[in-house]
Amino acid sequence: MSLSVYSKKTRFFTIFFLFFLLLSSGQQQKIDSLLSELKNHKQADSIRVKLLINTAWNVIYTNPDGAFEYVEEAFNIANTINWNKGKVVALRQKGVNYYAQRNYLKAMEAWQNALKIDRDQELSDKLLVASIYNNLGNVYADIEQYKKALQHYESYLAIATEKNDKNNMVNGLSNIGQVYLELKRPSEALTFLNKALAYAKEEVNEFAIAAIENNIGNTYKFKKQYTEALKHFEEAEERAKKIDNKYVQAPVLNSLCELNIIFEKYDLAREQGEKALQLAKDINTLEWQLTSWKHLSTIYRHSEAHEKALVAYKNHIQLRDSVQGEDKKLELARKEMTFELENQEIKAKAEIEKEKLIKNITLLCGLGILIGAVIGYILYKRKRDAIEQKNMADFKTKVAETELKALRSQMNPHFIFNAMSSIGDYMDNNDLETASGYLVKFSKLTRAILENSEKKWISLEEDIELTRLYIEIESLRLKGKITHAFYVDNTIDVENTLVPPLILQPFIENSIWHGIAKKAEGGNIKISFNKTDDTIVCGVDDNGVGRNVRSEGQLNHKSMGVQITKNRLSIINQLKNAKSSVTMIDKEEGLKVEVKLPLELKF
């Protein structure tokens, strides 16, 4: 019951077989049978342990709480009867339970505890240990820590090779090949994938052959060797069709459709795209439906079927928003997990240093005053280093939390909801041209925000474009009540000058909704960028109602976005030893904000 994964992000070969088991018509009968056996076999022995783990595996989605209870009982029995293999299998299943809930940290903790038992007791069942290395490799691949993923997959493959277990060798080779493809090293990817394919053919494993042929096709597509890619995709489609596996057929048909668009074989591409769409609907995979609609929109456009092209494009846009929302949740979870892992590593290093310190004190405590003085110096230095490490860990925590909050602020649910509502209003009023333009701007902005979420700095040119998009979207909502202008000092090279992404957005948002929106006649926002020595001064100047005429509640309100921006500037000051600042200047009509940033250049 090794955990295997088919990741939408990484497209790994192996599939979480449990998903398919749960789709089978006889699954509930199997669960009922296991529960009956558990009821009849109450003796706390290895047989009950196996029954409990098997039951947990089968109810992992239908009864997740029960799955954990079964695993916990299994581990306790194995521990009581001192059955180490039973404890390892229980911990492996516990990790699988957590993985199914996307609690990657808890899953890794369970699997690492299982490996610790093996290190202490040296289990004879090495394939069981290998399956745990594979599971850990899958998690590291999911969070894009590919170096660690490779280490665990290589450990998995080494054991499978030693035991000459061909199916596990296929699994390990294919996963390693996929990691190399994610690392953009296609030649190495092909080496491992072709080895996996050879073993799969020896074992006459049609499912494995189809999946690996698909992955080889993806590798050749990455290399833009489309003719070779087409050959492998066609072979994958034939094999998947033979075993009636829609989970391989759907993505393969999408890939074939894409290649035939490139070859301008639009009739064949349309047939493949429509079939891929139907299969994706049958298995309810939004991401593959999204790809199918995108290809069909292109095909219908080239075939001058304009109404169908428009429908396909609208369906593509609608699904893309849903998929991007899910991708964003996964991205946030990935960032939080990466941060937690880094924090754990820092704490582990600190714990090792602490143990070394205790050992050194024990060894040196009997020596004289001179050695005592040396020890005192060592203690002082280590304490200082520990404090520095703690301060660094706290600072990294602040950086990670600020980045997450900044991203959440930019992807404000109210902003997204209001934008969607406005688009809906334009569509209800049959103003499809404005709705389409609004949707294009909104999707372009959200895409740019997601793409820049990993970046600390972007070019001023990019930031101006993002800011302009944001203002235009808000202006559409307010029916044109906002006018705006950008002023850039001619001494600034906008392509070479770097600024933090959307650093002015919170102040512009305040200008719009707390200043200009409250004026019946609307207003104007001026955004300026000036350079003085080694500083960039960014200005937001509006002619709204200003802070002087706001209600007491509004004056006491502290903008979360403004506070996040100040935190971002504080981090920049610490990293760059700079003097970034925010200054707000009240005017007779409106408010002016100045943000000072250190001058940062690409070259």
N, C-alpha and C positions, 0 to 999 in steps of 0.2 A: 504493500500500500504506500509506495513512494509518491511523494507529491511531484506532479509534473505540471508544467504551465505552458499555455499558448498565449503569449503576451501580445496585445495589440500594438504596443510601442516597439517591442524588440522582435516580434514575430518568431519566437523560438519554436523549434520543431515539436517538442513534447507537449502533449495535451493533458489537462487536468481530467484524467479518465473518470473521476467521480461524476463530473457534469453529465457525461454520456450515460453513466449508470442510472442516474436519477431520471433520465428521460425514458428509460425502458418501462414497458407496460407492466412488467412483473416486479418492479422494485418494491412496491408496498407489500406484496406477498412475501418477499425475502425479508423485509423488516419484521413483519408479523411472525415469521418463522423464527427469526433470531430472538425476538422478545419472548416467544414461547419456550425456546431452549433455555434462556436465562432464568425464566420462572421455574423451570423444572430442575435446573442444575444450580443449586445454591451453595455448593461446597466451594470454599475459598481456595482454589487451586489454579494450575496453569490453564486448564480447560476453560474455566470461567473468565480468566484474564483474556484469552483469545476471543471468546464470545463477546465480551464487553467492548474490546477494541474494534471488532468487526461491526458491531452494532453502531458504535460511535461514527465509524467511517460512512455507514449507510444513511445515517440521519443527520449528517453534518449541516444540511441546508433546511431540511424539514423540521428539525428539532435541535437547533444549535445549543440551547442550554442543556438539554438532555445529553448531547454529545460530550460536553465537558464533564458532566456527572459520571458518565460511563468510563471516561478516560481516568478520572480521578480515582474511582473505585479500583480500576484495573491496576493503576500504579501502586496503590496502597496494598493490594493483595500481593503483587509481585515483590514489593519491598518486604512484606511480612514473611513470605516464604523464601526470601533471598534469591530471587530469580532475576539475574541481571539483564538477560535478554528481554524478559517481559517488561522490565522498567524502561529499557531503551525504546522498545516498540510503543509503549504507552506515551513516552515523551515525544516520540516522532509524531504520533497521532494528535497529541495535544498541540504541537506546532502546526499541523495541518488544519486543525480547528481554528486556530488564531489566524492563519493565513487566509482561510476562507472569509474571515471577517475583516481582512486587510489590516490586521493588527500585526505589522511586520516585526516590530520590536519584540513582542511577546513570543511570536513564532520562532524568531532567532534564538531567544533565550532558552526556549524549550529544547531546540535542536542542539545548541551548544552544551546544555546539561547532559543530553544523551551522549554526545561525543566525549564528555568528561568521564562518564561511566566506562566507556570503551577504553579510554587512556589508562584508567585506574585498574580495570579488570581484564583487558584484552579479550574481547568477545571473539568467539570462533566464527560467527556469522558475519564475514566481512562485507557481503553484499548488502546487509542491513545497514552497516556503517556507511557504505558507498551511497545508499539512497539518501542519507542525511546530508552528505556533502553536496549531492545534486540539489536538494531542497534549498540549502544555503546559497548555492550558486544562483538558483532562480531568483531568490530575493535580492541578492546584490545586483543581478542583471536588471531587475525591475526598477531599482533605485539608481541605475546607471553608474554603479561603481564597478566598471567592467574589469579592472585589474583583479579585484578580490573575487569577482565572479569566475574569472579564468582559473584562479588558484583552486577554488573549490571544485570546478568542473574537471580540472586536471587530476585532482585527488580521486574523484569519482571514476574517471576513465582508467586510472592506474589500477584500481582494485578490480574493475570489470575486466580489464585485459589480463590481469594476473589469474583471475578465475575463469577466463575464456568464456565469459557470458556475452554472447553476441548481441542480444537485445539491449543490454545495458551499454555495450560498446557503441552501438548505433546511436543511442540516446546521448551519450557523452560526447561523441564526435560531432554530432549535429549541433548540440548546444554550443560547443567551442567554435564551430564554424560560424554560427549566428553572431556570437560575440565579436569575432573578427570582422564580420560584415558591419556591425554597429560601429566598430572602431575605424571603418572605412579602409579596411585592408582586405580587399576582395580576393587577392591571389591566395592568401593564407586561408581565407574562408572556404574557397573552392577545394583546397587540399583536404581539409577535414570533412567537408560535405561529400566529396567523392568517395572517401574512405567509408563514411557512414552508408552511402548508397550501395557500395559493394557488399558490405555485411548484410544490409537489409535484403538484398537480392538473394544472398546465400540462405537466409532464413525464410525466404518467400513471404515477407511481411508486406502485404500490399498497402496497408495504411501508411507504414513508414516510408515505403518507396514513393508513394504519392506526395507525402509531405516534404520529403527531401528533394524530390524533383522540383517542387514548387520553390523551395528555398534556393536551389541552384539557379533556377530561372530568375529569381529576384536578384541574385548576385550578378548574373550576366547583364540584367537590365540596369543595375547600378553602374556596370562598366560600359553601358551603352552599346553592348554587342547584342542588338535586338534579334538578329536571326537565330543566334545560338539560344537566347532566352526563350524565343518562341518554341523552339524544339522541345525544351524541357517543360514549358508550361503545357504544351499539348500532351506530352507523356503523362504529366501529373493529372491533367483533366481526365484522360482515358482511364487511369488507374482509380481515381476517386469515383468516377462514374460506375466503374465495375463493382466497387464495394458499396456504392450508394452512400458515400460520405459527403453530406452537404457542407460540413465545416471545412473541408479542403476544396470542394468544387467551387464554392462561392468566391473566395479570394482569387483562385486560379482563373476563373472566367473573367473577373474584373481585370486581371493582369493581361489576359489574352485580348480583351476588349481594348485596353490601353495601347497595346502593341499594334493592333490592326488600325487604330486611329492614326498612329504614326505612319503605318504603311498605306494610309488612305483607302483602306478596304472597309468603307463605312457600312455596307449592308451586313457583312459578316460581324463587324464590331457591334452593330445594333442588336443582332441576334444574341450575341454573347452577353452584352450588357443587360438586355431585358431578362435573360435567363438567370444571370447573376443576381439581379435585383429580386426576382421571385424567390430564389433560394435563400437570400439574406432575409427576406420577409418571413419565410417559413421558419427559420431558426432565430428570428428576432434579434439580429445583430445590426444595430444602428450604424456603426462605422462602415460596414460593407455596403449598406444601403446608400449611405452618403456618397461613397466612391462610385457606385453604379449610376446614381442620379447625375453626378458631375460628368461622367463619360457620356451618358445619354443626351445631356444638354448640348455637348459639343457635337455629337453625331447628328442630332435633329437640326442643329443650326447649319451644318454643312449640307444636309439634305433639304434645306429650305422648308422644313416643317416647323415654322416659327412658333405656332401655338404650342406644339409639343415641347419645343425647346424652352419656352417660357415656363411652362408647367414644371418641367424637369429642373430648371434652374431654381424656381421657387422652393421646390421640395428639397433641393440640395442645400439652399440657404437655411431653411427651417431645421433640417437635421443637423447642419453644421453647428448651429447655435447650441443645440442639445448636446452634441458630442463635445464641443468646446467647453461647455459647463462641466461635464464629467471629467474632461482632461484637466481642467483647472483644479478640481477637487483632488485629483490624483497628484497633480504637481505640488499642491500645498502639502499633501500628506507626505510626498517624497522629500520635500524640503525639511519638514518637521522631523522626519525619521533620520535624514542625513545629519541634521543638527544634533539629535539625541545620540547618534552613534559617535559623533565627534566629541560630544560632551563626556560620553562613557569612556572613550579612549583617554581623554585628559584626566578623568578621575582615576582610571586604572594606573596611569603613569604616576600620578600623585600617590596612590596607594603603594606602588612599588618603591617609590622614593621613601615613603614612610617606613616600610619594612626594612629597607637598607639602613635607614637612620637608627632604628632600634637595634639592629645587628651590630652596627659600628659602635654604638654606645656600650653594648654588652661586652664587646671585645676590648674596649679601651678604658673602661671605668676603673680598672685596678692600677693603672699607671700613675705616675707622679704629677706634680703641679705643672710641669712643662707640657706633658701630654694633655693634661686637663685643659690648659690654655688653648692648645691646638683644637681639642674637641669643642671647646666653647666657640672658637672661631668657625669651625665646620657647622656647628648647630646654627650659629647666627646666619651663616651664608645660606644654608639649606632652608632655614625659615624664611629668609628674604626671597629665595627662589620660589618657595612654595606660595608665598604671598603674591609674587609676580605671576605665577601660573594661575592662581585663583583670580587675580585681577584680569588676566588675559581671558580666562574662561568666562568671567562675568561680562567682559567687553564683547566677546564673540556672541554671548547670549543676547546682549543688547542689540548688536548688529543684526542677528538673525530675526529677532522679534520685530525690530523696526522695519526690516525689509518685508516681512510678512504683512505687517500692518499697512505699510505704504502700498503694497500690491492690493490688499483688500480695500484700501481707501480708493484707489484708482478704479477698482472693479466694484464700486459701491452698488449694492443691490437696488437702492432707490433710483440711482441714475439709470441702471439697466432697465428696471421696471418702467420708469417714466419714458425712456426712449422707446421701449416696445409699445407702450400705450399710445405714444404720439404716432408711431408708424401705423398702428391699428386705426387711429382716428383718420389719418390721411387715406388709408385704404377704404374705410367705411364711407368716406366722402368721394370715393372714386378718383382721388388725386393720386393715381398710381405712379406717375412720374416723380412727384415729390417723395412719395413713400419709398420708391426704389432708390432714389438719391440718398434719402435719409438712411436707408438700410445699408447701402454701400459705405457711406461715411462711418456709420456705427460699427459695422463689421471690420472695416479697415482699422479703426481706432482700437477695438478690443484685441484684434490680432496683434497689432503693434505693441500693446501693453503686455500681452502674454510673451511675445518674443523678447521684449526688453526686461522681463522680470528677473533674468539672471545677470543683467548688466549693471554695474555700478555707475558707469558713465556712458553717454552717447554723444554724438556730435550735436553742436548747437543747431545745425541745419535740420537734423532729424527731430530734435525737440521742438523747434518752431513749427514744423509740419504737424506733429502730434497735438501741440497746443492749439493750432489753427483749427484742426479737425474737431477738437473738443468744443471750442467756442462756436463753430458753425452748427454743431449738433444742438447745443443749448439755444442758439439763436432760432433754429427751426422750431423748437418747442415753444419759444416765446413769440413766434410769428413775426420774426424780424425786428423785435424791439432793441436788439443789440447791434451796434456797429463796433468794429474793432480795427486796429492798425498796429503793425509791427515796425519798430524803428531799431536798426542795428548800426552801431558805430562802424564807419567804413574802414577802421583800422582792425576790425575783427574778421578773421578768416573763419567763416561759419562751418566749413568742412573740417578744419583742423582743430577747432576749439571744442572742448568737451564740457558737458554739464551733467548733473544727475537727472535721470529721466523724469519729466513732468514735475519739476521742482516748484514751478509757479502755479500748478493746477489748483491747489487748495485756495490760494488767494484770489484767483480768477473766479472760482466757484462762489466765494463769498461776495465778490464784486457783483456777480450776476444776480444771486438770489437774495442777498441782504441789502443790495444797493440799487441796481438798475431795475430789477423786477418790481420794486415797490413804487416806481415812477410811471405814471400813466403814459408819458411821452417816450419812455425808453431812455437809452443812454449809450455812452461810448466807453470803450476800454482801450487804453494805450499800453502796449507791451514794448518795453525798450531794453536794449542791451548795450552797455557802454564799458569800455576798458580803461582802467587807471592803473598803471604800473603792472603789478602782478595780481590784479583783482578784476573780476567781472562783476559789474553792478547790474542786476536784473530788476526792472521796475514794472509794477502793475498800477496804472493810474486810471481811476474811474470817476465819472461825474454823477454817481448815484446819490442816494439820500444821505450817505455818510453815517458815521457812528453817533454824531451829536443828536440826531433826531430819532434814534432807535428807542424802543421800549426798554424798560429796566431789565426785563427778562432776556432780551436780545443782548444787551450790554454785558450781562453776567454770564452769558453762554460762551463757552470756550470751544472753538472749532477743533474737532478731533484731527482733521486733516492738517490744520496749521500746527498743532502740537507735534504731529508726526514729522512734519517738515523741519521743525526746530530740532527734533531728535536726530534727524538725518544730518543736519548741519553740525550738530554736536559731535557726531561720529566722524564727519569729515575733518573737523578741527583737530580731533585726537589723532587721526591717521596722517593728516598732512601738516600737522603743527601750524594750522592756519587760523584765521580770525573771521570765519564766516558769521554772518549775523542777519537778523531780520529787523527792519525798522518800519513802523507804521506812522504815517503823517496825516493828521486830520486836515481837511480843507474846508472852505466855506461850502463847497458843493462836492461831496464825494470823499474818497480816501486814496492815498498813495502809499504803496508798499515797496520797499527796497530790500532786495536780498543780495548780500555780498558773498561771492564765492571765490575761492582761489583760482587763478588762471591755470587751467589744465589743458595741455596740447597733446595731440596724437604723436606728432613728430617734432 
